[in-house]
């Protein structure tokens, strides 16, 4: 390198080197900034992956193969939109009518209804008592707020009565739950505190009035009242067969009736208990309000009772050496008192026992023994032993 000849040349060189360094440094920083911008800036729009298209079939609710009754849904299009984890409360004048929770909800706006999957519903009566219902599916109409329930419908009423059906309709305006007659229903009572009493019934169809607590069973009714008594190994079962029944859950009564069919033979309500068969045109049951045991039974019109005890009863041990004999009676009115174990016959009663015929204004039969009491008796016929009459 040539040495500068004077001080001015030295300054000029230093200035030249300094300017070159600044230029170099500036270029280096520019390259670094460009690299950073290139490395960390988002990709250009034309380089983004294409948006995933939605298959329309994914928006259609999946049909459940395990339910007997399915909702009627549009087949030619998908719902307008759907919601996962749906909850809705129907109100009228700021008072709750019902609430629904579902895993999925599909909205069909032109038709004005919502289809729900895996449903839990709460129905409120006028006193805000709640009936809980679960179902596989549901459909409610936005205009009337009526609620249809489909598939394994299980309703639990405020007093513990449970009803199962494949389909049910709740009409909000009348607060009534109905099951058409073409669908079978199963009902039963459940109570953790009172496991010794149990009520079961089946029917074709049902109507339930929430406010009046009336359960109407319209066709082919079968009812069982099951009681396990202390010290007894087997439960005592009372079975009732009838065309129709009306269960009043408020006053704990039940009425069983038959339907008149012109040009067909007369039919009867049939009651069966251990050692007894009875039939009549109508039967009424009174249950103890707290225990829900049978307190009294009444039968009306063309009543026939046949007693055929199969084993000695507690009263036999104290009053007689042999068990009660078979006994047959007819009347137009019979009253069964459970606590006293008596049958009271009125309106032309007749009792046939041990070959004898007993009549009177009122006849009282003791179910534990052969004892028969007669009030204002007007006839006593002793049968002949040779022919049993």
Secondary structure, DSSP 8 states (H G I E B T S, - for coil): ----SSHHHHHHHHHHHHHHHHHHHHHHHHHHHHHHHHHHS---GGGS-------GGGGS----TT-SS-----SSS--SEEEEEEEEEEEETTEEEEEEEEEEEEEETTTTEEEEEEEEEEEE-TT--EEEEEEEEEEEETTT--EEEEEEEEEE-TTSEEEEEEEEEEETTTTEEEEEEEEEEEEEE--SS-TTEEEEEEEEEEEEETTTTEEEE-SSEEEEEEE--TT-SS-EEEEEEESEEEEETTTTEEEEE----TTS----EEEEETTEEEEESEEEEEE-TTT--EEEEEEEEEEEEEE---S--HHHHHH-SS----EEEEEEEEEEETTTTEEEEEEEEEEEETTEEEEEEEEEEETTSS-EEEES--EEEE--TTTT-
